[in-house]
Amino acid sequence: MFSAATYVARRAELCRRIGNGVILIPGNWEAPYNYPNNAYHFRQDGTFIYYFGLTLPQFFGVIDCQSGEATIFGDDVTVDDIIWMGPQPTVAQLSAQVGVTKSYPLSALAGYVDSLKKSGTQIHYLPPYRGQTTLLLCSLLGKTPEELHRDKSIELMFAVAGMREVKSAEEIEAMERAFHIGYAMHTTAMKMCRAGVVEREIAGAIEGVALSYGGGISFTSIVSQHGETLHNHNYDGVLENGKLLLVDAGGESTENYCSDHTRTYPVSGKFTERQRDIYNIVLAAHQQSPANMKAGAMYMEDVHRKALVILAEGLKGVGLINGSAEDAVAAGAMYLFMPHGLSHGMGIDVHDCEAIGERSYDFSAIVERAAQEATCVHRATWRLRAGTVMSNEPGIYFIPALIDKSRAEGLYRGIVNYDKLDSYRDFGGIRIEDDVIVTESGGVVIGGDKKIPVTVEELEAVVGK
Ligand code: GLY
């Protein structure tokens, strides 16, 4: 947690941006695994962490934009709770740690929201992404889930995303600590990588590393010889010489800031010529993209598209694409090789702020506003700001089902060399990823001089050693 002054200043700035009404910021509740007292690992909501700092479950934050006053609703533990959890600070004590002087039990929340409704006060809230939060807000506001989404505060979505996407110096320091956790995770995986090891042994070891250095993993680790499956969470594979292992994993600092890195390397410790050729194409995009991550750049055109052109040039060089790289990108042919974005926001969350807008099911309602504001609430219209942290994760994947579908539909005819592509069907996939801070003059890769091995030579020197 940062000092109380950080949270006080963030709430004041949010009030200034919203101007009127009351802002509801629900924290997360426990999510039961099989019965209420056996819950999944608890992760606090990112926006609640940003404005209220507390990482325990079942708190609800309120900010009154007229008075500037903040309130936390939450329950003090009872003796019954203490038997199971041990003694805990009171809600008032916890609130004071984040500069909040007013706190009430959760039982007072419904009455408080009722009084807002009766007085006609404007109530702002973000679109919820968890069922429990949807139920709570629906019950407090007297809305159906559809009405809840319809009436979400677009002002609040843009204000919160606009603030969260630009990181302060103390946030960047926390992200550097998250990088060091990611570094330890990835170098551990590299050293363990050899034929006969089961993917889950590596997944388990690096998750242990993440917990031993900080707050645990920042998302479910991907440790797979099937790198062509973008989010492959199966760990059953036994490592085989000749295959590539893709590890996409990151850690969370104790302040809840995240890292996200991917490395791909040969199980044998030595790239084949074909693996090296494709690897170096992805590496070229990975190394050149940070220069495009300048304040003012438009993400899709200036960053994502330029990376696709570098990849297309490389694929042309190995004979998988005919004609010009620009034409291949313009025709959409790179979707066949990299069917995902080059970047997403990073911060308190991996895919920072995407819960606010990008994945909202009535997304079209925010598109017009997103184009004007150009915050990370909508990646297609995202204009980069100095201090934004984003992933840089080019990849090339050979996905047999996608190749077959494109070929059967006659897509990219004359551009993609399908006959040659057939010989890559069992290649797998390569992704290389680090986290980058946007500055006025280009991106700076988090980690400074320390970098997770990434070139062919660096990887061959460490994998399996
Ligand atoms: N590295 C995980 C993701 O980008 O979703």
Residues whose N, C-alpha, C, O or C-beta is under 5 A from the ligand:
A	BS01	LIG	D248 D260
